[in-house]
Amino acid sequence: MKALRWYARKDLRYEDVPEPSPGPGQLKIKVALAGICGTDLKEYAYGPVLIPPAKVPLTMGHEFAGTVAAVGKGVKGFKVGDRVSGVGNYYCGECYVCKKGLYNLCVNQIFTGIHVDGCMAEYFVLPAYACYKLPDSVSDELGALVEPLAVALHAVSQAHVNPGDTVAIVGDGAIGLCSLLAAKSAGASEVYVIAKHKGRGGLAAKLGATAVIYSGEGNPIKKLQELTGGIGTDAAIECVGRPETPQLAVECTRRGGIAVIVGIFEKPGMIDFSTITFTEKTMVGSSIYVHEGRTAIDLMADKRIDPSPLISSVVPLKDAAKNGFEELINNKEANIKVLLQVA
């Protein structure tokens, strides 16, 4: 079968690899569409960031929609031909955090497309617990967005967003815009997006942002303060992963507010802790998801969330480097989520 393999920074190869077979508790998926995640993009542009050198070469990807091609021993609830999407984490179920139900924090966690071969291939395998059936009302295109939407839903949960709350989103990428949709679905009355790119900011406005603040046009905190009567927002969600963006998220929030850090950092972030100490703000991490993949599908199925405007293009898997990864790096104004056509 064909797969997109990561060898080194800016070195992706479309090549033949052996077709996998599902082990106990696993499903073999025939991939229809695979999404390029911000994590994939960082590995392509700067890596290895998270990929262990011992795992190279590695098939990338953890955002997908497809059909079940084979069912491993002991799997129940799935059959060959089921349309599915899913998430990327493997967990042990036995460590102290897994026993608390915090599977996203598993001390033995591995991740699809980082530690094991991922979904940018004709077939791949993953645990059945990481898969969800897709109803007819959720297309393959939407199914390929389940994983990033689950990340955003978990971040909004970490921010304890309640109906009527105000939220600031730092970042205009796929996770930032999914977080906008997730915050609105949670009942946020006002959602402000701090964006870098006009094209993405314009989409944020169309998706329902109360206001879009461009980081290159003056002090974004001063502008947010003006828009919120000098108070700030109840919560802020950082979706960038740059050294300066955690501080920006903290300063977006009101006294006693919550700043949630979602971004993946290739360099350490910078924080002035006096801006937390004297305002009793809370900073909390948000690591992927627990069961939010199912929630994402339910929200899309009943039309409470429609992330389809985030899809910029669908390109063949063989052209992923040029028309996918490079486009996302070099043309951020016009691209947010590129899907790779596999089948």
MOMOPE-V80386 format. One line per field, one symbol per residue. ss: DSSP state (H for helix, E for strand, C for the rest). phi: phi as a letter, one per 40 degrees, with the letter a starting at -180 (. if undefined). psi: psi as a letter, one per 30 degrees, with the letter a starting at -180 (. if undefined). Layout:
BEGIN
ss: ???
phi: ???
psi: ???
END
This chain:
BEGIN
ss: CEEEEEEECCEEEEEECCCCCCCCCEEEEEEEEEECCHHHHHHHHHCCCCCCHHHCCEECCCEEEEEEEEECCCCCCCCCCCEEEECCEECCCCCCCHHHCCHHHCCCCEEECCCECCCCECEEEEEHHHEEECCCCCCHHHHCCHHHHHHHHHHHHHCCCCCCCEEEEECCCHHHHHHHHHHHHCCCCEEEEEECCHHHHHHHHHCCCCEEEECCCCCHHHHHHHHCCCCCEEEEEECCCCCCHHHHHHHHEEEEEEEEECCCCCCCCCCCCHHHHCCCCEEEECCCCCCHHHHHHHHHHCCCCCHHHHEEEEEEHHHHHHHHHHHHHHCCCCCCEEEEECC
phi: .cacbcbadgbbbcacbcccbccdgbbcbcccbbcccdcdcccccbcccbccdccccbcchabaaabcbabcdgcbgbadhccabibbccbcgbcccdccgcccbdcbcbbcgbbbdbccacbabaccccbbcccdcbccccdcbdccccdccccccccfcbdgcbbbbchbcccccccdcccccchdcbbbbcbbbccccccdccchccabbcccbgcccccccccbggcgbcabbcbbgbdccccccdcccccgcbbbbbdcbcbccbbccccbdcbfcbbbcbbfabbccccdccccccgcbbcdccccabbcdcbccccbccccccbccbbbbbbbcbb
psi: lkljkkelkgikkjlklkklkkakglkkkjkekkkjleeeeeeeeflkefkkeffklkklkgklkalkflklkfklfllkfkklaaafkklfffleeeffgiffgkfgklkkfeflkagilellllkefglkkklffjleeeefgeeeeeeeeeeeeffhklkflkkkkjkgaeeeeeeeeeeeffgkekjkkjlfkeeeeeeeeffgkelkkkfgiajeeeeeeefghgealelkjkhehleffeeeeeffllkgakkkjelkkflklkkjfffeeffhlkkkljjcldgfeeeeeeeeeggfkjgeffjelklkefgeeefdeeeeefifefkdjkkkje.
END
